[in-house]
Amino acid sequence: MAVELYPSDHIYWPEFAIAYDHKFSGEEAVVTMIKPSSPEVGQLLAKAKSYSSLGSILGYQCSSGYAWGFGKLPALTADVKPGKYGYWSTWYEKNEVVTIDVSVTCSLLCWSYNASYLLADADGNAILTLTSLGSAKKTVIIPKAGWYYHYANNPSSNSSNRQFTVKRGMSTSECAEDQISAIYLALQAENFGYTSVGTSFFSGAQYVKPTDKTWKDKAGNCIDGTILFAAALEAMGMEVTLAYPPGHALVGVGCGKGIPCVIPLETTSIGNGTAAWEAISQGIDVWGKSTKYVQVKDQREMGFAAQP
């Protein structure tokens, strides 16, 4: 199955084209072990709440509105010289509602702020413009999915630097990454450990722990950790994909509902002190080597309900 690199250094776009012939392998049937409604998953999510940058486990709702992200995400800042501009980039999905709050100060006494802020698509088309800034806030609806660039411009007519502070809510993909990272950090705080996996599962026979036992044991192998993450993400209403590189398993969370994009995470890195962003980076390294991708939502619709 071809896997195309998402235009970022930590997200992939897989082509979800699995031909089901009703001969289900262990990799597909393992979806029945994912129990999103178990009390243990609830306990995990309660702990994960404090590790979200928003202080909430909201699933994809963490990106729905300026209020959730305002004051919680780190502000974008830049000290821009006359005749120069600072810029950042963010991936936005079509129809995302983006609110930008910009404030500008001068490094020296100035008569006017005389600075501007621009949000433009990858082709340079402006979709939001703020001029003559002291401070301003504006909301825009993203017209199409893609990279968007935040430009903080200090005209050459100014004689001193301008300090820009830009606040905004979370984008959909930032939300998904925040939520899966919160689960990872919560498990890390619980001293969750890795136990090695034999190769027998991948040839059809290995004991796989249900989510409640993995949580109670505070340990698991790659498939156990993948199932636990999948249960927590599914409980939040997020779209989950299981990926199977040779002799391995890992989990990916969809960037948003109906968006064919996945943020992968290497669950086996929890116990060795690896940061969440590094576990995501490691997930990228092996995601494209997978020989099978299983979407939990599709399996549920085909009758693979969670075991009681």
C-alpha positions as CSV (number, residue, x, y, z in Angstrom):
1,M,0.0,0.0,0.0
2,A,1.5,3.3,-1.0
3,V,2.0,5.9,1.8
4,E,2.5,9.5,0.8
5,L,4.3,11.9,3.1
6,Y,1.9,14.5,4.5
7,P,3.4,18.0,4.0
8,S,4.9,18.1,7.4
9,D,7.7,16.3,9.2
10,H,5.4,14.3,11.4
11,I,2.2,13.2,9.6
12,Y,1.5,10.8,6.8
13,W,-1.3,10.4,4.3
14,P,-2.0,6.7,3.7
15,E,-4.2,5.5,0.9
16,F,-6.9,3.7,2.8
17,A,-7.7,1.1,0.1
18,I,-8.0,-2.3,1.8
19,A,-9.8,-5.0,-0.2
20,Y,-11.7,-7.1,2.2
21,D,-12.4,-10.6,1.1
22,H,-14.0,-11.8,4.3
23,K,-10.9,-13.8,5.2
24,F,-9.9,-11.9,8.3
25,S,-6.4,-12.1,9.7
26,G,-5.4,-11.7,13.4
27,E,-4.5,-8.1,12.6
28,E,-8.1,-7.3,11.7
29,A,-9.8,-9.4,14.3
30,V,-7.7,-7.8,17.1
31,V,-10.1,-4.8,16.8
32,T,-12.5,-6.8,19.1
33,M,-9.9,-6.4,21.9
34,I,-10.2,-2.6,21.7
35,K,-12.6,-1.7,24.5
36,P,-13.3,2.1,24.5
37,S,-16.0,1.9,27.2
38,S,-14.0,0.0,29.8
39,P,-13.5,1.7,33.2
40,E,-9.8,1.4,32.8
41,V,-9.8,3.5,29.6
42,G,-11.9,6.1,31.5
43,Q,-9.2,6.2,34.2
44,L,-6.5,6.7,31.6
45,L,-8.4,9.5,30.0
46,A,-8.9,11.2,33.4
47,K,-5.2,11.2,33.9
48,A,-4.5,12.3,30.3
49,K,-6.5,15.5,30.8
50,S,-3.8,17.2,32.8
51,Y,-1.2,16.4,30.1
52,S,-3.2,18.2,27.3
53,S,-2.0,21.7,26.5
54,L,-5.6,22.7,26.8
55,G,-6.2,20.8,30.1
56,S,-9.0,18.8,28.4
57,I,-9.6,15.6,26.6
58,L,-12.0,16.8,24.0
59,G,-11.2,14.6,21.0
60,Y,-11.5,16.7,17.8
61,Q,-13.5,19.3,19.7
62,C,-10.3,20.8,21.0
63,S,-9.9,22.7,17.7
64,S,-13.6,23.9,17.5
65,G,-13.3,27.5,18.4
66,Y,-10.9,30.2,19.3
67,A,-11.7,30.0,23.0
68,W,-10.1,26.5,23.5
69,G,-6.8,27.4,22.1
70,F,-6.5,31.1,23.1
71,G,-4.0,31.6,25.9
72,K,-3.2,27.9,26.0
73,L,-1.1,27.5,22.8
74,P,2.3,29.2,22.9
75,A,2.0,32.6,21.2
76,L,4.0,33.1,18.0
77,T,6.5,35.9,18.6
78,A,9.0,37.8,16.5
79,D,11.2,40.9,16.8
80,V,11.1,42.2,13.2
81,K,13.6,44.7,11.8
82,P,12.5,47.5,9.4
83,G,12.0,46.2,5.9
84,K,11.8,42.6,7.1
85,Y,9.1,40.1,8.0
86,G,8.8,37.1,10.3
87,Y,6.7,34.1,9.2
88,W,5.4,30.8,10.5
89,S,3.4,28.0,8.8
90,T,0.3,26.0,9.9
91,W,-1.6,23.3,8.2
92,Y,-5.3,24.0,8.1
93,E,-8.2,21.9,6.8
94,K,-11.0,23.3,4.6
95,N,-13.7,25.2,6.5
96,E,-11.7,25.5,9.7
97,V,-12.6,28.6,11.6
98,V,-9.4,30.5,12.5
99,T,-9.2,33.5,14.8
100,I,-6.0,35.4,14.9
101,D,-5.2,37.9,17.6
102,V,-2.2,40.1,16.9
103,S,-0.5,42.8,18.9
104,V,2.5,45.0,18.0
105,T,4.9,47.1,20.1
106,C,7.9,49.2,19.2
107,S,11.5,48.5,20.4
108,L,11.9,52.3,20.7
109,L,9.5,55.2,21.0
110,C,7.4,55.5,17.8
111,W,4.6,57.7,16.7
112,S,2.6,54.9,15.1
113,Y,2.9,51.1,15.0
114,N,2.7,51.0,11.1
115,A,2.9,47.2,10.8
116,S,0.9,44.6,9.2
117,Y,0.0,40.9,9.5
118,L,-1.0,38.6,6.7
119,L,-2.3,35.0,6.5
120,A,-1.8,33.6,3.0
121,D,-2.1,30.2,1.3
122,A,0.9,28.4,-0.3
123,D,0.2,30.3,-3.6
124,G,0.5,33.7,-1.8
125,N,-3.2,34.5,-1.8
126,A,-4.1,36.5,1.2
127,I,-7.1,35.3,3.2
128,L,-6.7,37.5,6.2
129,T,-5.0,40.9,6.4
130,L,-4.5,43.3,9.3
131,T,-2.9,46.7,8.8
132,S,-1.8,49.7,10.9
133,L,-1.5,47.4,13.9
134,G,-1.4,48.2,17.5
135,S,-3.6,45.2,18.3
136,A,-6.4,43.5,16.3
137,K,-8.4,40.3,16.2
138,K,-10.1,38.8,13.1
139,T,-11.7,35.5,12.2
140,V,-11.6,33.7,8.8
141,I,-12.9,30.5,7.3
142,I,-10.2,28.5,5.6
143,P,-11.2,28.0,1.9
144,K,-9.1,24.9,1.1
145,A,-6.9,22.5,2.9
146,G,-3.2,23.2,2.8
147,W,-0.3,25.0,4.4
148,Y,-0.9,28.6,5.4
149,Y,1.7,31.2,6.2
150,H,1.6,33.9,8.9
151,Y,3.6,36.9,7.8
152,A,4.5,39.7,10.3
153,N,5.7,42.6,8.3
154,N,7.6,45.7,9.5
155,P,7.8,48.2,6.6
156,S,11.1,49.8,5.6
157,S,9.6,53.2,6.3
158,N,9.9,52.4,10.0
159,S,13.1,53.3,11.8
160,S,12.8,50.7,14.7
161,N,12.0,47.1,15.2
162,R,8.4,45.9,15.8
163,Q,7.6,43.1,18.3
164,F,4.7,40.9,17.1
165,T,2.7,38.6,19.3
166,V,0.3,36.3,17.5
167,K,-2.3,34.1,19.4
168,R,-4.6,31.7,17.8
169,G,-6.6,28.6,18.4
170,M,-5.5,25.0,17.6
171,S,-5.7,23.7,14.1
172,T,-7.4,20.3,13.6
173,S,-4.1,18.5,13.2
174,E,-2.6,20.3,16.2
175,C,-5.6,19.1,18.2
176,A,-5.1,15.5,17.2
177,E,-1.4,15.6,18.0
178,D,-2.2,17.2,21.4
179,Q,-4.7,14.5,22.3
180,I,-2.6,11.5,21.4
181,S,0.4,13.1,23.1
182,A,-1.6,13.6,26.3
183,I,-2.4,9.8,26.4
184,Y,1.3,9.1,25.9
185,L,2.4,11.4,28.6
186,A,-0.2,10.1,31.1
187,L,1.1,6.5,30.5
188,Q,4.6,7.7,30.9
189,A,3.7,9.3,34.2
190,E,2.3,5.9,35.3
191,N,5.7,4.3,34.5
192,F,4.2,2.2,31.8
193,G,6.8,-0.3,30.6
194,Y,7.5,-2.3,27.4
195,T,7.5,-6.1,27.3
196,S,9.0,-7.8,24.2
197,V,6.7,-9.4,21.7
198,G,7.3,-12.7,20.0
199,T,6.8,-13.1,16.3
200,S,4.0,-15.7,16.7
201,F,1.2,-13.0,16.7
202,F,2.2,-11.9,13.3
203,S,2.1,-15.4,12.0
204,G,-1.3,-16.0,13.6
205,A,-1.0,-17.0,17.2
206,Q,-0.2,-14.9,20.3
207,Y,-2.0,-14.0,23.4
208,V,-3.1,-10.4,23.2
209,K,-4.1,-8.6,26.4
210,P,-7.4,-6.7,26.5
211,T,-7.2,-3.0,27.4
212,D,-8.2,-3.4,31.0
213,K,-5.4,-5.9,31.7
214,T,-2.8,-3.8,29.9
215,W,-3.8,-0.8,32.0
216,K,-3.7,-2.7,35.3
217,D,-0.3,-4.3,34.4
218,K,1.1,-0.9,33.4
219,A,3.1,-2.8,30.8
220,G,2.6,-4.3,27.3
221,N,4.2,-5.1,24.0
222,C,3.7,-3.3,20.8
223,I,0.3,-4.8,20.1
224,D,-0.9,-4.3,23.7
225,G,0.1,-0.7,23.7
226,T,-1.5,-0.1,20.3
227,I,-4.8,-1.6,21.5
228,L,-4.7,0.6,24.6
229,F,-4.1,3.8,22.7
230,A,-6.7,2.8,20.1
231,A,-9.3,2.3,22.9
232,A,-8.6,5.7,24.4
233,L,-8.7,7.5,21.1
234,E,-11.9,5.7,20.0
235,A,-13.5,6.6,23.4
236,M,-12.8,10.3,22.5
237,G,-14.6,9.9,19.2
238,M,-11.4,10.1,17.2
239,E,-10.6,8.0,14.1
240,V,-8.0,5.3,14.6
241,T,-5.8,3.3,12.3
242,L,-3.7,0.2,13.3
243,A,-0.6,-0.3,11.2
244,Y,1.4,-3.5,10.9
245,P,5.0,-3.2,9.6
246,P,6.7,-6.6,9.5
247,G,6.8,-8.1,13.1
248,H,5.4,-4.9,14.6
249,A,2.3,-2.9,15.3
250,L,1.6,0.8,16.0
251,V,-1.3,3.2,16.2
252,G,-2.2,6.3,14.2
253,V,-4.9,8.9,15.0
254,G,-6.8,10.7,12.2
255,C,-6.0,14.4,11.9
256,G,-9.8,15.1,11.9
257,K,-13.1,13.4,11.1
258,G,-13.2,12.3,7.5
259,I,-9.7,13.6,6.8
260,P,-7.5,11.0,5.1
261,C,-4.5,11.9,7.2
262,V,-2.9,10.1,10.2
263,I,-0.5,11.0,13.0
264,P,1.4,7.8,13.9
265,L,2.9,7.1,17.3
266,E,5.4,4.5,18.4
267,T,3.9,3.1,21.7
268,T,6.9,1.1,22.6
269,S,8.9,4.2,23.4
270,I,6.8,5.1,26.5
271,G,9.0,3.3,29.0
272,N,12.4,4.6,28.0
273,G,11.9,8.3,28.6
274,T,11.3,9.3,25.0
275,A,9.4,12.5,24.5
276,A,6.0,12.4,22.8
277,W,7.1,14.3,19.7
278,E,10.0,11.8,19.4
279,A,7.6,8.9,19.6
280,I,5.6,10.5,16.8
281,S,8.7,10.9,14.7
282,Q,9.6,7.3,15.3
283,G,6.1,6.3,14.3
284,I,6.7,8.1,11.0
285,D,9.9,6.1,10.4
286,V,8.1,2.8,10.4
287,W,4.5,3.8,9.3
288,G,5.4,3.7,5.6
289,K,6.9,0.2,6.0
290,S,3.6,-1.2,7.1
291,T,2.1,-4.1,5.0
292,K,-1.4,-3.6,6.3
293,Y,-3.5,-0.7,7.7
294,V,-6.7,-1.5,9.6
295,Q,-9.2,1.3,10.3
296,V,-11.1,0.6,13.5
297,K,-14.2,2.5,12.3
298,D,-14.5,0.3,9.2
299,Q,-14.0,-2.9,11.3
300,R,-16.8,-1.8,13.7
301,E,-19.1,-1.3,10.7
302,M,-18.3,-4.8,9.5
303,G,-19.4,-6.3,12.9
304,F,-16.1,-6.4,14.8
305,A,-17.6,-5.1,18.1
306,A,-15.5,-4.9,21.3
307,Q,-15.6,-8.0,23.4
308,P,-17.7,-7.8,26.5
